[in-house]
Structure formats: C-alpha cells, structure tokens
Amino acid sequence: MISLTSLGGAGAVTGSKHLLEADGRRILIDCGLFQGLKTLREQNWAPLPVKPSSIDAVILTHAHLDHSGYLPKLVKDGFRGPILASAATRDVAEIILRDSGHIQEKDAEQTNRYGYGKHKPALPLYGVHDAGRAMERFVSTPFHKSVELPGGARLPLRRAGHILGAATAEVTWNGTKILFSGDLGRYGDATMVDPEPG
C-alpha cells in the first residue's frame, strides 16, 4: 500500500512537496519554497511533519524555486539521500539555489544592520554553503531510462517542456503507478520541447 501526502503545492500553487510512503520508505517529489504572501512564506520556517533524515530520496521535476528551493534546508536539517533530476535541471538548480542562499544571507545581514526584524539576530533560512551541500546530493538522471529508487520503486523521467530540463516523474511502486506532472509547457512553443505523454 502506498500513501501520498502533499506537504505543499496543494491548496496553493507554491511550496510543492509530495511525499510517497510504502513499506517504511519515503520518497519526496519536489521540494519547493513557499513564496508570495507572508503567511505562505512563514511556512518555510515550520518543521516538516516528517524528519528530513527519514526521507530516502527526492525526485525533482524542475528547478524553479517553488519546486526546488527548500532542498538546501532539507539537507541542512538532515536529509542524506539522493536528489534525482535531469542533468539540465541539476545545472539550472545550482544557479537558482546558490542565488537563493546568497539573497537570504544578504537579507538577514541587512535586517540585522538596520534592526527592522523581530528576530535578534535575523538568520537566513539557508545560505550559499547549504546550497552547495544540497548540490552534492544530486544524481543526474537520463530521460526515458527506468532507474531504481530506494524501496524498489522505479522512475523514468519524460520531457515536460516548461523550462530547460523540466520532467514529469512516473513512479511505480508495489504495483501502483503515479505520474507527477510538475509544471507542463505548451505544445508548439518555439523555444521549448513539447511535453511528452506519460
């Protein structure tokens, strides 16, 4: 029996995190930051309902911050498994996550300098070093190749269009198949591949 729990990206189009569980193993699909309204952003500081160290693997559909931006925090808090993504998603995520860490460090520094925050001292959710540690966990995964995940699940990625490297993730586990679309691009886009059928 597989259970699916949305830890973000349900009820709001941000903070995408979907947890699959079976036989005591856990696989997280996407690991995004909550963005937008302050009430959403504050959710980034709340602990996950499961320990990051108990998650066996993360599958990343694409590099946008609302799908990838929580990865450095997940690693900082104890996640030690692989992060599976297409090679292009890995490359784009490196730019985005390091930049996100840099911005958070600068925001905390400015808040402390001018004293307008309620926390003393203000701290970043994560920094550039944490982003680098997250990048060390990435495993470039080719499109269309079925790879084995912890617990015996299988994953092929297919092209989703949307942005460079974006993928749909089809997870087959204990006889159940679940397709995660991530974000899909448009057909006939002049600069991006068409989404592939699952």
BAKE-946420 format. One record per residue (C-alpha): x, y, z. Coordinates in steps of 0.05 Angstrom, whole numbers, padded with zeros to 5 digits, always signed. Layout:
REM residues N
XYZ/...
This chain:
REM residues 198
+00000+00000+00000/+00026+00069-00019/+00005+00133+00015/+00011+00202-00016/+00014+00265+00027/+00020+00335-00001/+00065+00378+00045/+00058+00437-00002/+00033+00453-00072/-00038+00434-00053/-00086+00490-00034/-00034+00539-00061/+00009+00538-00123/+00075+00543-00085/+00118+00501-00039/+00110+00438-00080/+00127+00377-00037/+00092+00309-00046/+00111+00251-00001/+00103+00179-00023/+00108+00125+00032/+00108+00050+00028/+00139-00006+00070/+00173+00044+00117/+00208+00081+00059/+00196+00153+00038/+00205+00188-00029/+00193+00263-00036/+00173+00291-00104/+00196+00363-00109/+00220+00404-00050/+00198+00476-00062/+00197+00540-00022/+00132+00574-00005/+00131+00642-00039/+00083+00701-00043/+00042+00724+00017/+00076+00728+00085/+00030+00674+00112/+00056+00627+00058/+00130+00647+00066/+00126+00635+00141/+00111+00561+00127/+00184+00554+00103/+00205+00561+00176/+00158+00509+00203/+00189+00439+00212/+00167+00387+00162/+00117+00336+00190/+00170+00282+00177/+00243+00283+00196/+00286+00300+00135/+00333+00243+00155/+00275+00194+00146/+00266+00212+00072/+00303+00162+00027/+00304+00202-00038/+00279+00265-00072/+00256+00269-00144/+00259+00339-00174/+00214+00355-00233/+00247+00422-00249/+00289+00477-00219/+00240+00533-00206/+00245+00557-00134/+00174+00535-00116/+00196+00463-00134/+00269+00462-00113/+00281+00520-00065/+00273+00481+00000/+00327+00430-00017/+00384+00466+00019/+00341+00470+00083/+00323+00396+00076/+00397+00377+00072/+00415+00426+00128/+00363+00391+00172/+00390+00320+00159/+00369+00293+00091/+00425+00248+00064/+00393+00212+00005/+00399+00224-00070/+00365+00280-00107/+00346+00253-00176/+00336+00302-00232/+00352+00311-00306/+00423+00338-00319/+00396+00405-00343/+00352+00412-00281/+00413+00399-00238/+00452+00454-00275/+00395+00505-00270/+00381+00487-00197/+00454+00502-00180/+00447+00573-00205/+00379+00583-00172/+00395+00552-00104/+00462+00587-00096/+00429+00653-00114/+00372+00639-00065/+00423+00626-00009/+00461+00689-00026/+00397+00732-00026/+00376+00702+00041/+00444+00717+00072/+00442+00789+00047/+00370+00799+00071/+00389+00774+00141/+00451+00818+00141/+00411+00880+00121/+00356+00864+00172/+00409+00860+00227/+00445+00923+00204/+00382+00965+00205/+00346+00929+00262/+00278+00923+00230/+00267+00849+00242/+00233+00819+00302/+00286+00765+00309/+00353+00783+00341/+00394+00764+00304/+00357+00752+00240/+00382+00688+00206/+00374+00663+00135/+00333+00600+00123/+00397+00575+00090/+00458+00603+00057/+00505+00592-00002/+00543+00537+00035/+00478+00499+00048/+00460+00505-00026/+00528+00475-00044/+00516+00417+00003/+00449+00404-00030/+00482+00404-00098/+00528+00347-00075/+00467+00302-00067/+00444+00310-00140/+00444+00249-00185/+00435+00266-00259/+00381+00220-00286/+00372+00210-00361/+00304+00217-00394/+00266+00153-00412/+00311+00107-00371/+00278+00069-00315/+00321+00076-00252/+00312+00041-00185/+00295+00082-00124/+00301+00062-00050/+00249+00011-00030/+00245-00019-00100/+00206+00038-00133/+00223+00053-00206/+00227+00120-00241/+00230+00143-00313/+00232+00217-00328/+00199+00245-00390/+00206+00315-00420/+00154+00365-00394/+00173+00427-00435/+00162+00486-00388/+00236+00504-00375/+00303+00473-00392/+00307+00403-00362/+00235+00400-00336/+00208+00330-00329/+00147+00290-00310/+00163+00235-00259/+00128+00168-00264/+00137+00128-00200/+00119+00054-00200/+00119+00023-00131/+00087-00041-00105/+00047-00047-00169/+00019+00024-00166/+00038+00076-00217/+00034+00151-00201/+00052+00206-00251/+00075+00273-00224/+00070+00327-00277/+00110+00382-00243/+00094+00441-00289/+00079+00427-00362/+00099+00471-00421/+00057+00488-00481/+00055+00449-00546/+00086+00483-00606/+00130+00530-00564/+00184+00560-00609/+00239+00553-00556/+00220+00491-00516/+00205+00418-00530/+00133+00393-00527/+00112+00356-00464/+00117+00281-00475/+00057+00236-00459/+00064+00194-00395/
